[in-house]
Amino acid sequence: MDSLELTSPTALRTFVQGIRAAAPYIYAFRGNTFVIALDGEVVASEKFIGIIHDLNLLHSLGFRLIVVHGMRPQIEAILAQQNIESRFANGVRVTDADTMDCVLEAAGQVRSRIEALLSLGLANSPMAGARNRISSGNYLTAKPLGVIDGQDMQLTGTIRRIDREAIQQRLDDGDIVLISPLGYSPTGEIFNLTMEVVAARVAIRLEALKLIFLFGGDGLRKDKKRIDTISTDEAETLLKKPRRLPEALRLYLPQAIYASRGGVPRVHFLSSRRDGALLIELFTRQGVGTMLSHRSLEAVRAADIDDIGSILALIEPLETEGILVRRSRERLEAEIEQFIVIEYDNLIIGCAALAPFVDENVGEMAALAVHPEFQREGYGEMLLHHIEGWARKLNLEAIFALTTHTAHWFVERGFRQVPVSQLPLKKQVLYNYQRNSLVYWKKL
């Protein structure tokens, strides 16, 4: 954005709206571990510097980053220069001694390129003032893959152990951890590993919040349209017809499923062809890639003290507009056990509270709020459904709500207007006649 655009009121308004929209995601994700898997094609592309800038931004926002790189095209180029045949078995490279020399050379090239670019701190650039420390080392212990379908894989290996403690220490120190797909044995041998397997195993072992595959090809599509979300079961169905998948996804999808079933909450597939794909996927609801999850994206649960900041972010705009009664942080802390929240991909997008009046066997539903980007999609009704279920468990006979703006919403869901005199006595004492809220009542 040049200086002329920055002076445009429309551009400035869009900029402010974008920052505000990203804030809840930043709050939800910071302090968590992300594994970013970069294939060799991405590292070699002209757009890689933009990806580096985005990684730097994530790191500066408090994301704990583990970068796992691939190097297949780089290995292929060196093999061709050396007139060495490239051999594969079931999509995995057969690594003899000569090939291993080429693998090590490629690993050195790719690792050095990534480290150099992540160390940039030029003035007037997106990384101005950056002081990134890049940590790499022998974090992976490996063993021979062995003989597969009669083919001796030689120096192609499989992971035996991941040094979780060492990686965790580097992350705690504020480093970006860079892992090459190489494993080492106690006897001093080096084994060639596959990037997607390393990324999946590391994501599981380090309990990453997200595993992100960033590659140069197209993502998952159906009828030429991008698949936004997919379950592990649906992904396994796609694998039954692998020829319909892009080549990269034939390799990555099985490991994504493995990671998802191994406890990684979300796995993303992003094409590097879209500038800023990483930021758009993480900080906007619509994203630009495909997200795989083992469980449903949304979940309703009881709120806890750590949710207070997110709840305040939801209700404060409505309090400013006079839609909700203002609550202080202290009051919210005292009443947190009365709240439930909806999480969508680890982001709190909605909340509601139930305040029981046991003597009258009724409860008040209050502080119902849904993030603007998720409104008109049934989340308010989902919160109401859970509040009603909670009230029944407490043996309450009815629930009521006070509203100044959303009377029709309650009427459409079975509530009827009643006079203030029908409220529990303790609530009548606190009723604000200046606010003049309407009372809506629903029998359970």
Secondary structure per residue as TSV (DSSP state, phi and psi in degrees):
chain	resnum	aa	ss	phi	psi
A	1	M	-	360.0	119.7
A	2	D	-	-86.4	177.9
A	3	S	H	-63.4	-33.7
A	4	L	H	-64.0	-43.5
A	5	E	H	-66.6	-35.8
A	6	L	H	-66.6	-24.7
A	7	T	T	-86.7	-7.1
A	8	S	-	-75.1	126.9
A	9	P	H	-56.8	-38.0
A	10	T	H	-65.5	-43.5
A	11	A	H	-65.3	-41.1
A	12	L	H	-65.3	-40.1
A	13	R	H	-64.5	-40.9
A	14	T	H	-64.4	-40.1
A	15	F	H	-61.6	-47.4
A	16	V	H	-63.8	-43.5
A	17	Q	H	-62.4	-38.1
A	18	G	H	-65.3	-43.2
A	19	I	H	-63.2	-43.9
A	20	R	H	-64.8	-39.0
A	21	A	H	-67.1	-32.4
A	22	A	H	-78.2	-22.9
A	23	A	H	-55.3	-45.5
A	24	P	H	-61.5	-35.5
A	25	Y	H	-68.5	-40.6
A	26	I	H	-61.5	-44.7
A	27	Y	H	-61.5	-40.6
A	28	A	H	-72.8	-32.1
A	29	F	H	-96.8	-27.3
A	30	R	T	-61.7	144.7
A	31	G	T	85.5	-7.0
A	32	N	S	-97.6	159.4
A	33	T	E	-93.1	131.2
A	34	F	E	-120.8	132.8
A	35	V	E	-104.2	119.4
A	36	I	E	-107.4	114.9
A	37	A	E	-99.7	115.7
A	38	L	E	-108.6	120.1
A	39	D	-	-77.8	163.9
A	40	G	H	-61.5	-30.9
A	41	E	H	-64.6	-38.8
A	42	V	H	-64.6	-44.8
A	43	V	H	-61.5	-33.9
A	44	A	H	-83.6	-11.8
A	45	S	S	-77.6	160.0
A	46	E	T	-68.3	-23.5
A	47	K	T	-83.0	-0.5
A	48	F	H	-64.1	-32.1
A	49	I	H	-62.2	-35.6
A	50	G	H	-65.1	-38.8
A	51	I	H	-65.1	-39.5
A	52	I	H	-59.7	-43.5
A	53	H	H	-59.9	-40.4
A	54	D	H	-68.8	-39.4
A	55	L	H	-61.7	-41.3
A	56	N	H	-61.0	-41.4
A	57	L	H	-63.2	-45.3
A	58	L	H	-59.8	-42.8
A	59	H	H	-62.7	-41.3
A	60	S	H	-67.5	-23.3
A	61	L	T	-86.2	1.3
A	62	G	T	97.7	12.8
A	63	F	-	-78.6	135.6
A	64	R	E	-90.7	110.5
A	65	L	E	-105.6	130.4
A	66	I	E	-118.0	119.2
A	67	V	E	-105.7	121.0
A	68	V	E	-110.3	124.9
A	69	H	E	-109.4	149.2
A	70	G	-	-98.2	177.0
A	71	M	-	-161.3	25.6
A	72	R	H	-59.1	-51.1
A	73	P	H	-63.1	-34.0
A	74	Q	H	-66.6	-40.4
A	75	I	H	-64.0	-43.6
A	76	E	H	-59.8	-40.3
A	77	A	H	-64.9	-42.6
A	78	I	H	-69.7	-39.5
A	79	L	H	-59.4	-41.6
A	80	A	H	-64.1	-40.6
A	81	Q	H	-62.6	-34.8
A	82	Q	T	-90.3	1.7
A	83	N	T	56.0	41.8
A	84	I	-	-106.5	133.5
A	85	E	-	-68.5	137.8
A	86	S	-	-95.2	121.4
A	87	R	-	-122.9	140.1
A	88	F	E	-131.9	151.8
A	89	A	E	-135.6	116.2
A	90	N	T	55.9	40.0
A	91	G	T	80.2	0.7
A	92	V	E	-111.5	135.5
A	93	R	E	-67.8	134.4
A	94	V	-	-84.8	121.4
A	95	T	B	-113.4	102.6
A	96	D	-	-91.1	-175.1
A	97	A	H	-63.1	-43.2
A	98	D	H	-65.7	-41.1
A	99	T	H	-64.3	-37.2
A	100	M	H	-62.4	-36.8
A	101	D	H	-58.9	-40.7
A	102	C	H	-69.6	-37.0
A	103	V	H	-61.9	-45.1
A	104	L	H	-66.1	-37.7
A	105	E	H	-65.1	-43.2
A	106	A	H	-64.0	-41.5
A	107	A	H	-61.3	-41.5
A	108	G	H	-62.9	-42.1
A	109	Q	H	-63.0	-48.9
A	110	V	H	-67.5	-45.6
A	111	R	H	-61.6	-42.4
A	112	S	H	-64.6	-38.6
A	113	R	H	-64.3	-45.0
A	114	I	H	-65.3	-45.4
A	115	E	H	-62.8	-40.8
A	116	A	H	-64.5	-45.1
A	117	L	H	-70.2	-36.8
A	118	L	H	-70.6	-14.9
A	119	S	T	-92.6	-1.9
A	120	L	-	-62.3	145.4
A	121	G	-	-150.9	37.8
A	122	L	-	-67.9	143.9
A	123	A	T	-64.5	153.5
A	124	N	T	59.2	30.2
A	125	S	S	-131.3	163.1
A	126	P	T	-60.9	-14.3
A	127	M	T	-110.2	20.2
A	128	A	T	-59.6	127.1
A	129	G	T	83.4	0.4
A	130	A	-	-67.0	140.5
A	131	R	-	-130.7	58.8
A	132	N	-	-75.7	136.7
A	133	R	-	-106.8	127.7
A	134	I	E	-106.0	125.9
A	135	S	E	-113.9	126.1
A	136	S	-	-137.1	156.1
A	137	G	-	178.6	-169.3
A	138	N	-	-87.9	67.3
A	139	Y	-	-79.3	-15.6
A	140	L	E	-113.1	125.5
A	141	T	E	-99.3	133.4
A	142	A	E	-130.1	168.3
A	143	K	E	-140.9	164.3
A	144	P	E	-61.9	141.3
A	145	L	-	-68.4	-28.9
A	146	G	-	93.1	-152.6
A	147	V	E	-101.3	124.3
A	148	I	E	-122.0	121.3
A	149	D	T	50.8	41.5
A	150	G	T	84.2	-4.8
A	151	Q	E	-101.6	120.0
A	152	D	E	-75.4	117.2
A	153	M	-	-80.6	-6.3
A	154	Q	B	55.6	-110.9
A	155	L	T	-91.3	12.9
A	156	T	B	-81.2	131.1
A	157	G	E	-122.9	179.6
A	158	T	E	-134.1	152.4
A	159	I	E	-71.0	132.9
A	160	R	E	-104.6	-37.6
A	161	R	E	-155.6	143.6
A	162	I	E	-113.7	126.9
A	163	D	-	-78.1	79.1
A	164	R	H	-60.0	-42.2
A	165	E	H	-62.4	-41.5
A	166	A	H	-66.8	-43.8
A	167	I	H	-63.6	-43.6
A	168	Q	H	-60.5	-39.4
A	169	Q	H	-64.4	-41.3
A	170	R	H	-64.7	-39.9
A	171	L	H	-65.3	-41.7
A	172	D	H	-61.8	-30.8
A	173	D	T	-79.0	-3.6
A	174	G	T	89.7	14.0
A	175	D	-	-84.3	154.0
A	176	I	E	-88.3	124.2
A	177	V	E	-93.1	126.1
A	178	L	E	-111.8	123.8
A	179	I	E	-121.6	123.3
A	180	S	-	-88.8	152.5
A	181	P	S	-78.5	61.0
A	182	L	E	-131.0	140.3
A	183	G	E	-124.4	154.4
A	184	Y	E	-123.9	144.3
A	185	S	-	-103.7	158.4
A	186	P	T	-60.4	-18.9
A	187	T	T	-91.1	3.3
A	188	G	S	94.1	4.7
A	189	E	-	-80.5	155.4
A	190	I	E	-116.0	136.9
A	191	F	E	-121.9	142.8
A	192	N	E	-84.2	125.4
A	193	L	-	-114.6	168.6
A	194	T	-	-98.4	138.1
A	195	M	H	-56.9	-44.9
A	196	E	H	-66.2	-35.4
A	197	V	H	-68.4	-44.8
A	198	V	H	-59.4	-47.3
A	199	A	H	-60.5	-44.8
A	200	A	H	-65.2	-45.4
A	201	R	H	-66.8	-40.7
A	202	V	H	-65.2	-41.7
A	203	A	H	-60.4	-41.2
A	204	I	H	-67.4	-47.9
A	205	R	H	-65.7	-35.9
A	206	L	T	-92.7	5.9
A	207	E	T	53.5	49.2
A	208	A	-	-67.1	146.1
A	209	L	S	-72.9	-36.6
A	210	K	E	-141.6	145.9
A	211	L	E	-117.5	124.5
A	212	I	E	-122.0	119.1
A	213	F	E	-94.6	117.1
A	214	L	E	-112.0	115.5
A	215	F	E	-139.3	169.2
A	216	G	S	-84.5	-10.5
A	217	G	S	-91.8	-165.9
A	218	D	-	-85.3	154.2
A	219	G	-	-85.7	-166.8
A	220	L	-	-73.2	130.9
A	221	R	E	-137.0	152.9
A	222	K	E	-137.8	124.6
A	223	D	T	53.7	41.3
A	224	K	T	69.0	5.8
A	225	K	E	-107.2	143.4
A	226	R	E	-63.7	136.3
A	227	I	-	-86.3	112.7
A	228	D	-	-69.9	-51.0
A	229	T	E	-134.1	152.5
A	230	I	E	-152.1	144.6
A	231	S	E	-91.2	166.6
A	232	T	H	-63.6	-37.1
A	233	D	H	-64.9	-42.1
A	234	E	H	-65.9	-37.6
A	235	A	H	-64.8	-39.1
A	236	E	H	-65.2	-33.3
A	237	T	H	-64.6	-40.8
A	238	L	H	-62.2	-36.0
A	239	L	H	-68.6	-15.3
A	240	K	T	-72.0	-16.7
A	241	K	S	-127.1	68.2
A	242	P	G	-62.4	-25.6
A	243	R	G	-65.3	-19.8
A	244	R	G	-82.5	-6.6
A	245	L	S	-97.9	147.7
A	246	P	-	-58.2	152.1
A	247	E	H	-55.3	-44.6
A	248	A	H	-61.5	-39.4
A	249	L	H	-73.3	-22.2
A	250	R	H	-63.4	-31.4
A	251	L	H	-85.4	-40.5
A	252	Y	H	-82.2	-34.3
A	253	L	H	-61.5	-43.7
A	254	P	H	-59.5	-38.8
A	255	Q	H	-73.5	-31.6
A	256	A	H	-63.6	-42.6
A	257	I	H	-63.0	-43.2
A	258	Y	H	-59.4	-44.9
A	259	A	H	-65.3	-41.4
A	260	S	H	-63.4	-45.4
A	261	R	H	-71.1	-18.6
A	262	G	T	-87.5	1.7
A	263	G	T	113.9	-1.4
A	264	V	-	-77.3	117.9
A	265	P	S	-60.7	-39.8
A	266	R	E	-139.5	136.5
A	267	V	E	-123.0	131.5
A	268	H	E	-117.2	146.8
A	269	F	E	-119.5	120.1
A	270	L	E	-127.6	138.4
A	271	S	E	-89.9	130.3
A	272	S	T	-74.0	-4.4
A	273	R	T	-67.7	-22.5
A	274	R	S	-92.7	117.2
A	275	D	T	-61.8	131.9
A	276	G	T	74.5	19.0
A	277	A	H	-56.0	-39.4
A	278	L	H	-63.1	-43.9
A	279	L	H	-70.3	-41.6
A	280	I	H	-63.9	-40.4
A	281	E	H	-66.2	-38.6
A	282	L	H	-84.9	-31.4
A	283	F	H	-112.5	6.7
A	284	T	S	-129.1	155.3
A	285	R	S	-70.4	-41.7
A	286	Q	S	-74.0	-30.6
A	287	G	-	61.8	-172.9
A	288	V	S	-136.2	-0.9
A	289	G	S	-121.0	-157.5
A	290	T	E	-117.0	132.9
A	291	M	E	-112.2	126.7
A	292	L	E	-105.1	135.7
A	293	S	E	-142.9	149.0
A	294	H	S	-81.9	-34.0
A	295	R	S	-112.9	171.8
A	296	S	-	-59.3	145.9
A	297	L	S	-66.8	-31.9
A	298	E	E	-111.8	150.0
A	299	A	E	-150.7	140.1
A	300	V	E	-101.2	132.7
A	301	R	E	-148.4	166.9
A	302	A	E	-67.8	142.2
A	303	A	-	-77.7	155.3
A	304	D	-	-132.8	178.3
A	305	I	G	-61.4	-28.3
A	306	D	G	-72.4	-11.9
A	307	D	G	-89.5	-4.3
A	308	I	H	-59.3	-43.4
A	309	G	H	-59.1	-43.1
A	310	S	H	-68.5	-38.9
A	311	I	H	-65.1	-42.7
A	312	L	H	-60.3	-39.9
A	313	A	H	-62.9	-30.3
A	314	L	H	-77.5	-42.6
A	315	I	H	-91.5	-23.9
A	316	E	H	-61.7	-41.9
A	317	P	H	-60.4	-36.4
A	318	L	H	-72.5	-31.7
A	319	E	H	-67.2	-40.2
A	320	T	H	-61.9	-37.3
A	321	E	T	-80.2	-5.3
A	322	G	T	82.6	9.3
A	323	I	S	-77.1	-38.7
A	324	L	S	-114.7	152.9
A	325	V	-	-73.2	137.1
A	326	R	-	-67.2	134.8
A	327	R	-	-121.4	133.6
A	328	S	-	-79.6	161.1
A	329	R	H	-59.0	-39.2
A	330	E	H	-62.5	-42.2
A	331	R	H	-66.1	-40.7
A	332	L	H	-63.7	-40.3
A	333	E	H	-61.2	-40.0
A	334	A	H	-70.4	-28.1
A	335	E	T	-107.2	12.3
A	336	I	G	-59.5	-29.4
A	337	E	G	-68.9	-12.4
A	338	Q	G	-87.7	-5.7
A	339	F	E	-100.2	147.9
A	340	I	E	-121.4	156.1
A	341	V	E	-133.6	155.9
A	342	I	E	-106.2	127.0
A	343	E	E	-102.9	134.9
A	344	Y	E	-124.8	110.7
A	345	D	T	51.8	47.9
A	346	N	T	69.5	9.4
A	347	L	E	-109.8	127.8
A	348	I	E	-76.8	116.1
A	349	I	E	-112.8	-6.3
A	350	G	E	-160.8	157.3
A	351	C	E	-152.5	161.0
A	352	A	E	-161.9	160.4
A	353	A	E	-130.5	151.7
A	354	L	E	-125.5	116.1
A	355	A	E	-107.6	107.0
A	356	P	E	-79.2	141.2
A	357	F	E	-114.0	90.3
A	358	V	G	-63.7	-37.9
A	359	D	G	-60.8	-34.2
A	360	E	G	-99.5	-0.6
A	361	N	T	59.3	37.4
A	362	V	E	-132.9	166.0
A	363	G	E	-139.0	149.2
A	364	E	E	-99.4	126.0
A	365	M	E	-89.4	123.8
A	366	A	E	-136.9	169.2
A	367	A	E	53.7	37.4
A	368	L	E	-74.6	119.4
A	369	A	E	-148.2	141.1
A	370	V	E	-131.1	136.6
A	371	H	-	-54.5	137.2
A	372	P	G	-52.2	-36.0
A	373	E	G	-70.3	-14.2
A	374	F	G	-115.6	10.3
A	375	Q	T	-75.6	159.9
A	376	R	T	64.1	25.4
A	377	E	S	-125.2	16.3
A	378	G	S	89.2	4.6
A	379	Y	H	-73.5	-32.1
A	380	G	H	-63.0	-42.1
A	381	E	H	-66.2	-35.0
A	382	M	H	-63.3	-42.1
A	383	L	H	-63.7	-43.6
A	384	L	H	-59.5	-44.2
A	385	H	H	-58.2	-43.1
A	386	H	H	-72.0	-35.4
A	387	I	H	-63.6	-42.4
A	388	E	H	-62.6	-43.8
A	389	G	H	-62.6	-40.9
A	390	W	H	-62.8	-43.8
A	391	A	H	-62.4	-39.4
A	392	R	H	-64.4	-39.1
A	393	K	H	-62.9	-27.5
A	394	L	T	-87.8	5.0
A	395	N	T	63.0	30.6
A	396	L	-	-80.6	146.9
A	397	E	S	-92.9	-19.5
A	398	A	E	-158.9	162.4
A	399	I	E	-127.7	154.6
A	400	F	E	-137.7	162.5
A	401	A	E	-143.3	145.5
A	402	L	E	-105.6	132.4
A	403	T	E	-146.0	148.8
A	404	T	S	-114.4	-12.6
A	405	H	S	-129.7	-19.4
A	406	T	-	-121.9	39.0
A	407	A	H	-58.7	-44.0
A	408	H	H	-61.3	-36.3
A	409	W	H	-60.7	-42.5
A	410	F	H	-70.9	-40.6
A	411	V	H	-60.2	-42.1
A	412	E	T	-65.3	-14.9
A	413	R	T	-114.4	25.4
A	414	G	T	92.0	6.8
A	415	F	-	-85.7	154.3
A	416	R	E	-130.9	147.6
A	417	Q	E	-73.9	138.6
A	418	V	E	-133.4	161.8
A	419	P	-	-73.4	160.3
A	420	V	G	-58.8	-28.9
A	421	S	G	-65.3	-15.1
A	422	Q	G	-84.4	-10.3
A	423	L	S	-67.2	154.2
A	424	P	-	-56.0	149.0
A	425	L	H	-56.6	-41.1
A	426	K	H	-64.0	-33.1
A	427	K	H	-76.2	-34.5
A	428	Q	H	-62.3	-38.0
A	429	V	H	-62.3	-34.6
A	430	L	H	-91.1	-3.4
A	431	Y	-	-63.4	133.1
A	432	N	-	-96.2	103.4
A	433	Y	T	-71.1	-24.0
A	434	Q	T	-68.2	-37.4
A	435	R	T	-71.9	-33.8
A	436	N	T	57.2	44.7
A	437	S	-	-67.1	146.4
A	438	L	E	-84.0	145.6
A	439	V	E	-106.6	126.6
A	440	Y	E	-121.7	138.5
A	441	W	E	-127.9	140.6
A	442	K	E	-139.4	124.1
A	443	K	E	-76.7	145.0
A	444	L	-	-101.5	360.0
